[in-house]
Amino acid sequence: MATGTLPLFLSRYRLPFIVFVFIQFMPIHGQLYIIPFQAPSNCSVDEFFDISSLSCASCGPNQQQNDGGLSCVCKSGFRTVPTEQTSIACESCPADKPAVTKDGFGCIRCPGSLTDKGGCQCPAGYILVERDISGDILDEAVCEICNGNGSAFSVPNSSGDRCERCQASFIKSSCVCNSPSVLAGGLCLPPSSLPSNVNPSVSFSQLKISVLSAWFVKNLYSSAAACLSFSNLTACQALGNMCVMNMHSFGGMGTDACGLFNAVFRSQAAFTSTQVISYWRLHLPWLYYGDEPGLASRVLQTDPVPVSFSFRGRNKNIGIKLLAAVYNVRGEFLKWENIGASNLQMCPQTDAKRSSAFSFGTAYHESCDVSVADLVLAHPLPLFYDVFMDLGGEDGRKLLPLPTLVYNQQYNGRFVNRESMKSWYLSRRMFLVDALSGREKSVSSIPKVVRVASSIKIRFQLVPRSQEGQVFPPLLTVEYRDLPITDMDTQTVSMSFAVEYEMDQNEARMKTDTALGVLAGLAVLLSVLKTVSWKRRIASPVVDFRTMLMFFLFYAGDLANVFLAVTVGSGLYWLILYKAQQQASVLLPLPHQEEQFVMYISCAFALKALQFLHKLIVHLSVDVFFIDWERPRSKTSKTASANAQQKRDPSPVSIWRTYFVANEWNEIQTIRKIRPTFQIMAVLFFLEVLGFSNLALRDPWPTLQRPPQAYAPSYSLIMRYGVAATLWLCVGLLQVLFFTVFYEHFVEDKIRQFVDLCSISNISVLVLPHRCFGYYIHGRSVHGHADTNMEEMNNNLRREAESMCGQRGLLPNTDIQTFQVALSMRLRSHYDRIRESFTQRHGPSRLMDAASANQMEQNIRAYHTMNHFLGSVIEHAHPDMDYYVRDKLTFERVMGMEFLEPNDKSIFYNDEGHSFSDVLYYGNEGTLLIFDTLFFCVVDLVSQSFVLAAVLTYVQQMIFERIRNALGRKNLVNKTLVDDRFLI
């Protein structure tokens, strides 16, 4: 029965029980737990800081806080008594043994005086003995003297409880450093040529302050003296490290770290060099290459590295192997370390991306902001690196030292390494973070200044005209940044690591400039011919300011084409040679070397924009007139007279045909041989989707698709421009080819359709972009009339299709309807007199007053006068303003000018190419395509975004198209007197 009681209870009282338990154990929401803040410094002498409760707790009787403040110790005169508990007990020492032993557990009598802590003390040179050989406490402590003479040469150790052999520099006759020897850094140093008043300050030139470094105060003189007097290897390395921490700088004072190092270096001149390198003296680290003028160029540009780099093939070699000898700040050699992903690169990156830095030909650059606190925590003491290039070798590994260029190095107050190579002072050894030399009070205090290698760069230079992938010795450049410490936890510093590749660009630049010079000279000749042709077409023999302006405008367009050809050719040259090479024989220009190339592109764009605007203005100011050949047709009307006499009245000529032709002319003003939307989408598809943009990356791999985890180097502006411009031009030219060969022949040809429309409408068109030169479309109907009904129109078209009527040409038995016309001055003057009588009304017709009505009548009369005049000229009705038709010579067509001047008669040149489209977008596709290409590329070079460049290119195309339509429509209304309400 007892075992069933609990289940019965739970089943009967389940709900009340669960509610009770839930209420009892439910957390009480809204209750705050607050504790006071206390630190060890807040505890009194009789308290200690309890690390479990984070508060101060009282010590026991006769106890006080220890030095750390985290526990209690017995007071002076009390010994520690062991207990079974964790706490201690303190017991007073008897009067006959008032002192406490060093371990604190015993009481003893002292042979001399007591210390402040109640222990025994011995005179200098003695050690304190409190226990016998068995470990028992003596009744009275003994002070034993250490034998500093003879064979013992012993002194008390740092604890004062044991005699040990004194340092080797003391051992001469005793362990006492007697004058004239100098005691420094625990060494007894003999008098030397080094001054004793050394300068332990570290100069932080960026902050314009000097810090009296605690590390230098403690170790500078002793390291220099030990290196000079005893050739101590670690002391020499430590001295070199202090010189490196002082930026390898030296000047007039010879008492700083680098001055002392150079003093020791000069003193070693009589000794042999290390590794047969004259700058590497025996026992010393190699810090400098020397101060001979021009030494840097001889080191960096004389002998190639005995290693060949190849991107493909059997002898593929792209790995850069760097090795570093690592030393600590005390001068101790630590290890040989491979330079790779874990040392010189401080930014957080994956190992796969970091390893790309050591793939030859891949331009690598990474930068980031790093917390100063993290740097100091990771590098409490600086490490020093002597970097070498591992050359390998069958007979044993060979190492090539990497020259180092420290931008912060000063020579007599000058930053020599920021000047030309002629002034450089190459050095060796570097560090990443120095949080030690900026400590003033002690080596354990918070640093006042932290020095960081903010920029590290390895530069490879290709041997000129090398076909075997040889390079000169790589140059390691380091730039340090001085950081004054204010709040280390919040401070950050920018750090970067880069690997660059360069070659001598003088030859390539000379070839580019030569091509520009030659082609620019040819462009001058071409522009002169265009100017001469323009002068003939405006019938002006005077060379005036307007002539010079037109020459400049023509030359701007031709020079823009020269710049485009040279820059696109250069981009393709670098793209093909760099991406397709097997041996490393070509390296890309560095970003600062591309500035001239970018300037060429900018000039091309500016000049092409000027040409485009000039052509736009010309197109918006052309003279246009529609010649209506239709004549009134008589109509028969029956009168109401009895004799039914018939009377014939002329019917008016309809204006609708002229309106229709004018509307079609307005519509074809901005048609092009390419489709801008398709152009932009196709280029973006190739660049962004298929990955053609990856061809412009600064690495030698011609791959279109890259895995996302792979490192993506920066773009070469030259290759990026070459890829983008080539794709834009190719897509555009393919569109033009498709439009010309297929679309116009099998789908629709709006230019020829417009000529056909003119013939059907019985309307001719005269277009004059220049004063005495223009284009004529002969649209006179072979049927005599175009104002007719549908039945007659269809019959006319059928008869024409069956060759049952004459041909459409201006001359009998010819089909040529389009002409280039060179007008005589007499004809042009008469045209201008009639044209001057045109006045344009403003406002809708329903608001016209009487004066406006008179203007309208005057315009109508002027229109009929002009129509009659031009029609009669075409019909040879004016002998003094007659014309003749001829073919242009081949040379005339090639040069784009007319050799004959229309002095007495105008000249109509047969034009089967419909060159009247030169006043439309259609005939200027080349200019538009090049302008769009340059606009797209310039925006991309500025923004580094193909998508943004495509969007802005489309926007500018739409803007200029609207401007061309709106102003072209307005010009058409002004010149033809066609009401703009009919231009839809």
HELIX and SHEET records of a PDB file:
HELIX    1   1 ALA A    2  GLY A    4  5                                   3    
HELIX    2   2 THR A    5  ARG A   12  1                                   8    
HELIX    3   3 ARG A   14  PHE A   25  1                                  12    
HELIX    4   4 PRO A   40  ASN A   42  5                                   3    
HELIX    5   5 ALA A  214  PHE A  230  1                                  17    
HELIX    6   6 LEU A  233  MET A  245  1                                  13    
HELIX    7   7 ALA A  257  SER A  267  1                                  11    
HELIX    8   8 LEU A  295  LEU A  300  1                                   6    
HELIX    9   9 ASP A  351  SER A  355  1                                   5    
HELIX   10  10 SER A  356  PHE A  358  5                                   3    
HELIX   11  11 VAL A  372  ALA A  378  1                                   7    
HELIX   12  12 VAL A  416  ARG A  418  5                                   3    
HELIX   13  13 MET A  421  SER A  423  5                                   3    
HELIX   14  14 ASN A  506  ILE A  538  1                                  33    
HELIX   15  15 PHE A  545  ALA A  580  1                                  36    
HELIX   16  16 PRO A  591  GLU A  594  5                                   4    
HELIX   17  17 GLU A  595  HIS A  619  1                                  25    
HELIX   18  18 TRP A  656  GLU A  667  1                                  12    
HELIX   19  19 ILE A  668  THR A  670  5                                   3    
HELIX   20  20 PRO A  676  LEU A  684  1                                   9    
HELIX   21  21 PHE A  685  VAL A  689  3                                   5    
HELIX   22  22 PHE A  692  ALA A  696  5                                   5    
HELIX   23  23 LEU A  717  PHE A  738  1                                  22    
HELIX   24  24 PHE A  739  TYR A  743  3                                   5    
HELIX   25  25 GLU A  744  PHE A  746  1                                   3    
HELIX   26  26 LYS A  750  SER A  761  1                                  12    
HELIX   27  27 MET A  790  ALA A  801  1                                  12    
HELIX   28  28 MET A  825  GLU A  836  1                                  12    
HELIX   29  29 SER A  845  LEU A  847  5                                   3    
HELIX   30  30 ALA A  850  ILE A  874  1                                  25    
HELIX   31  31 PRO A  879  MET A  881  5                                   3    
HELIX   32  32 THR A  890  MET A  895  1                                   6    
HELIX   33  33 SER A  915  VAL A  919  5                                   5    
HELIX   34  34 TYR A  922  ASN A  924  5                                   3    
HELIX   35  35 GLU A  925  SER A  943  1                                  19    
HELIX   36  36 PHE A  946  THR A  976  1                                  31    
HELIX   37  37 ASP A  980  PHE A  982  5                                   3    
SHEET    1   A 2 GLU A  47  ASP A  50  0                                        
SHEET    2   A 2 SER A  55  SER A  58 -1                                        
SHEET    1   B 2 GLN A  63  GLN A  65  0                                        
SHEET    2   B 2 CYS A  72  CYS A  74 -1                                        
SHEET    1   C 2 PHE A  78  VAL A  81  0                                        
SHEET    2   C 2 ALA A  89  SER A  92 -1                                        
SHEET    1   D 2 ALA A  99  VAL A 100  0                                        
SHEET    2   D 2 CYS A 107  ILE A 108 -1                                        
SHEET    1   E 2 TYR A 126  ARG A 131  0                                        
SHEET    2   E 2 ILE A 137  ILE A 145 -1                                        
SHEET    1   F 2 SER A 154  PRO A 156  0                                        
SHEET    2   F 2 CYS A 163  ARG A 165 -1                                        
SHEET    1   G 2 VAL A 182  ALA A 184  0                                        
SHEET    2   G 2 LEU A 187  LEU A 189 -1                                        
SHEET    1   H 2 SER A 201  PHE A 204  0                                        
SHEET    2   H 2 ILE A 209  LEU A 212 -1                                        
SHEET    1   I 2 SER A 273  THR A 274  0                                        
SHEET    2   I 2 ILE A 277  ARG A 281 -1                                        
SHEET    1   J 4 PHE A 333  ILE A 339  0                                        
SHEET    2   J 4 LEU A 322  TYR A 327 -1                                        
SHEET    3   J 4 PHE A 384  GLY A 392 -1                                        
SHEET    4   J 4 LYS A 398  PRO A 401 -1                                        
SHEET    1   K 4 PHE A 333  ILE A 339  0                                        
SHEET    2   K 4 LEU A 322  TYR A 327 -1                                        
SHEET    3   K 4 PHE A 384  GLY A 392 -1                                        
SHEET    4   K 4 MET A 430  PHE A 431 -1                                        
SHEET    1   L 4 TYR A 364  SER A 371  0                                        
SHEET    2   L 4 THR A 492  GLU A 502 -1                                        
SHEET    3   L 4 VAL A 449  GLN A 461  1                                        
SHEET    4   L 4 VAL A 433  ASP A 434 -1                                        
SHEET    1   M 5 TYR A 364  SER A 371  0                                        
SHEET    2   M 5 THR A 492  GLU A 502 -1                                        
SHEET    3   M 5 VAL A 449  GLN A 461  1                                        
SHEET    4   M 5 LEU A 475  PRO A 484 -1                                        
SHEET    5   M 5 THR A 404  VAL A 406  1                                        
SHEET    1   N 6 ASP A 623  ASP A 628  0                                        
SHEET    2   N 6 ILE A 763  LEU A 768 -1                                        
SHEET    3   N 6 PHE A 773  ILE A 777 -1                                        
SHEET    4   N 6 THR A 818  ALA A 822 -1                                        
SHEET    5   N 6 SER A 906  ASN A 910 -1                                        
SHEET    6   N 6 TYR A 883  ARG A 886  1                                        
SHEET    1   O 2 SER A 634  LYS A 638  0                                        
SHEET    2   O 2 GLN A 646  PRO A 650 -1                                        
END                                                                             
